[in-house]
């Protein structure tokens, strides 16, 4: 059975975090904990924290990850991605997998301040849909992949945003794609990796 796009994303993010050498990882917008579950299988990650605003999603994560929670290796925080949480502490890496497109522009700026101003980890990885790919998914022009998405950016806009953000906060940036690429429309998911 072929891996879904979301499975490919999570495998990519997990692999990149492993390769980075990070030990303390914060998953902002962790949802039901699918990335947390993959990270918890890797001994390298000694402190894993998931933050999400959905109590229902966190309840699902809590059920599936109870062993790691009880061991003290994994913590779940009910909260917003735009606010710093004192219980999180210092982290080596932050992952935001398919999160930014759910934020209105003012909250996107607040998330930037929280991630790059307050937490300021050595590594930040962000993934988001590539709107140019949407016609290949059968979506009409102007339709977004999820009704909760506030925007979906083309590749040039995402790269421009990431480059400006990196310059403002003293990070190097690398952009790329995840999933089966199309010669004209690129990858279905785009990512940016920030290194301080």
C-alpha positions as CSV (number, residue, x, y, z in Angstrom):
1,X,0.0,0.0,0.0
2,X,1.3,3.4,-1.0
3,X,2.0,5.9,1.8
4,X,-0.4,8.8,2.0
5,X,1.0,12.3,1.6
6,X,0.6,12.9,5.3
7,X,2.6,9.7,6.1
8,X,5.3,11.0,3.7
9,X,5.3,14.3,5.5
10,X,5.6,12.8,8.9
11,X,8.4,10.4,7.8
12,X,10.3,13.3,6.2
13,X,10.0,15.4,9.3
14,X,11.0,12.6,11.6
15,X,14.0,11.8,9.4
16,X,15.1,15.4,9.3
17,X,14.9,15.8,13.0
18,X,16.9,12.6,13.6
19,X,19.5,13.8,11.1
20,X,19.7,17.1,12.9
21,X,20.8,15.5,16.2
22,X,17.9,17.3,18.1
23,X,17.0,15.7,21.4
24,X,14.3,18.1,22.7
25,X,11.6,18.6,20.2
26,X,8.4,20.7,20.3
27,X,5.6,19.9,17.9
28,X,3.5,23.0,17.7
29,X,0.0,22.2,16.5
30,X,0.5,18.5,17.2
31,X,-3.2,17.5,16.7
32,X,-3.9,13.9,17.6
33,X,-0.2,13.1,18.0
34,X,0.8,11.2,14.9
35,X,4.2,12.9,14.7
36,X,4.6,12.6,18.5
37,X,4.0,8.8,18.1
38,X,6.8,8.5,15.5
39,X,9.2,10.6,17.5
40,X,8.5,8.6,20.7
41,X,9.8,5.5,18.8
42,X,13.2,7.0,18.5
43,X,15.5,6.9,21.5
44,X,17.4,10.0,20.3
45,X,14.5,12.2,21.4
46,X,14.7,12.5,25.1
47,X,12.1,15.3,25.7
48,X,9.1,15.6,23.3
49,X,6.3,18.2,23.8
50,X,3.1,18.6,21.8
51,X,1.0,21.8,21.9
52,X,-2.4,22.0,20.4
53,X,-5.5,24.2,20.9
54,X,-8.0,21.3,20.5
55,X,-8.8,19.5,23.7
56,X,-10.4,16.7,21.7
57,X,-7.2,16.1,19.6
58,X,-5.1,16.1,22.7
59,X,-7.4,13.5,24.3
60,X,-6.7,11.2,21.4
61,X,-3.0,11.9,21.6
62,X,-3.1,11.2,25.4
63,X,-4.8,7.9,24.9
64,X,-2.3,6.7,22.3
65,X,0.8,8.0,24.0
66,X,0.1,7.3,27.7
67,X,3.2,5.1,28.2
68,X,5.5,7.9,27.1
69,X,3.6,10.5,29.1
70,X,3.8,8.5,32.3
71,X,7.5,8.0,31.8
72,X,8.0,11.8,31.7
73,X,9.5,11.7,28.3
74,X,6.5,13.2,26.5
75,X,4.3,16.1,27.6
76,X,1.1,17.5,26.1
77,X,0.1,21.1,26.5
78,X,-3.4,22.5,25.8
79,X,-2.6,25.9,24.3
80,X,-2.2,28.1,21.3
81,X,0.8,28.0,18.8
82,X,1.0,31.8,19.1
83,X,1.7,31.9,22.8
84,X,4.8,30.8,24.6
85,X,4.2,28.1,27.3
86,X,6.6,28.3,30.3
87,X,6.2,24.6,30.9
88,X,7.9,23.8,27.5
89,X,11.4,24.9,28.5
90,X,14.4,24.9,26.1
91,X,14.1,23.0,22.9
92,X,16.5,22.0,20.1
93,X,13.9,21.9,17.3
94,X,10.4,23.0,16.6
95,X,8.1,21.3,14.0
96,X,5.0,22.9,12.6
97,X,3.5,20.4,10.3
98,X,0.6,21.8,8.2
99,X,-0.1,24.5,10.8
100,X,0.6,28.0,9.4
101,X,-2.2,27.8,6.8
102,X,-4.7,27.7,9.7
103,X,-3.7,31.1,11.0
104,X,-5.0,34.5,10.0
105,X,-2.1,36.9,9.1
106,X,-2.1,38.7,12.5
107,X,-1.8,35.3,14.3
108,X,0.9,34.2,11.8
109,X,3.0,37.2,13.0
110,X,2.3,36.3,16.6
111,X,3.4,32.7,15.9
112,X,6.6,34.1,14.3
113,X,7.4,36.1,17.5
114,X,6.7,33.1,19.7
115,X,8.8,30.6,17.7
116,X,11.7,32.8,16.6
117,X,11.6,35.4,19.4
118,X,10.7,33.4,22.5
119,X,11.7,29.8,21.9
120,X,14.4,30.5,19.4
121,X,15.6,26.9,18.9
122,X,18.6,26.0,16.7
123,X,16.2,24.4,14.1
124,X,12.7,25.1,13.0
125,X,10.9,23.0,10.3
126,X,7.6,24.2,8.8
127,X,5.4,22.4,6.2
128,X,2.4,23.8,4.3
129,X,0.4,23.0,1.2
130,X,1.6,24.2,-2.2
131,X,-1.5,25.8,-3.7
132,X,0.0,25.4,-7.3
133,X,-0.5,21.6,-6.9
134,X,-4.2,21.8,-6.0
135,X,-5.5,21.3,-9.6
136,X,-3.8,17.9,-9.6
137,X,-5.9,17.1,-6.6
138,X,-9.1,17.9,-8.4
139,X,-9.6,21.2,-6.7
140,X,-11.2,24.1,-8.7
141,X,-9.2,27.3,-9.0
142,X,-9.4,29.2,-5.7
143,X,-10.5,26.2,-3.6
144,X,-8.4,25.3,-0.6
145,X,-7.6,21.8,0.6
146,X,-9.4,22.3,3.9
147,X,-12.3,24.6,4.9
148,X,-10.3,25.7,8.0
149,X,-7.3,26.9,5.9
150,X,-7.0,30.7,5.8
151,X,-4.6,30.6,2.9
152,X,-2.4,28.3,0.8
153,X,0.6,29.9,-0.8
154,X,2.4,29.3,-4.1
155,X,6.1,28.3,-3.9
156,X,7.5,31.8,-4.6
157,X,5.3,33.4,-1.9
158,X,6.3,30.8,0.7
159,X,10.0,31.2,-0.2
160,X,9.7,35.0,0.1
161,X,8.1,34.7,3.5
162,X,10.6,32.2,4.8
163,X,13.6,34.3,3.5
164,X,12.3,37.5,5.1
165,X,11.6,35.6,8.4
166,X,15.1,34.1,8.4
167,X,16.7,37.5,7.8
168,X,14.7,39.1,10.6
169,X,15.7,36.5,13.1
170,X,19.3,35.5,12.2
171,X,18.6,32.1,10.7
172,X,19.7,30.4,7.5
173,X,16.9,28.9,5.4
174,X,16.4,26.0,3.0
175,X,13.2,25.4,1.1
176,X,12.1,22.2,-0.6
177,X,9.1,19.9,-1.3
178,X,7.6,16.6,0.0
179,X,5.6,14.1,-2.1
180,X,5.5,13.2,-5.7
181,X,6.7,16.3,-7.7
182,X,5.1,17.6,-10.9
183,X,7.4,19.2,-13.5
184,X,5.3,22.4,-13.6
185,X,3.5,22.6,-10.3
186,X,6.2,21.2,-7.9
187,X,5.5,19.1,-4.8
188,X,2.1,18.8,-3.1
189,X,3.7,19.9,0.2
190,X,6.4,22.5,0.6
191,X,8.7,22.9,3.6
192,X,11.2,25.3,4.9
193,X,14.0,24.5,7.3
194,X,15.5,27.3,9.4
195,X,18.9,26.9,11.1
196,X,20.2,29.4,13.6
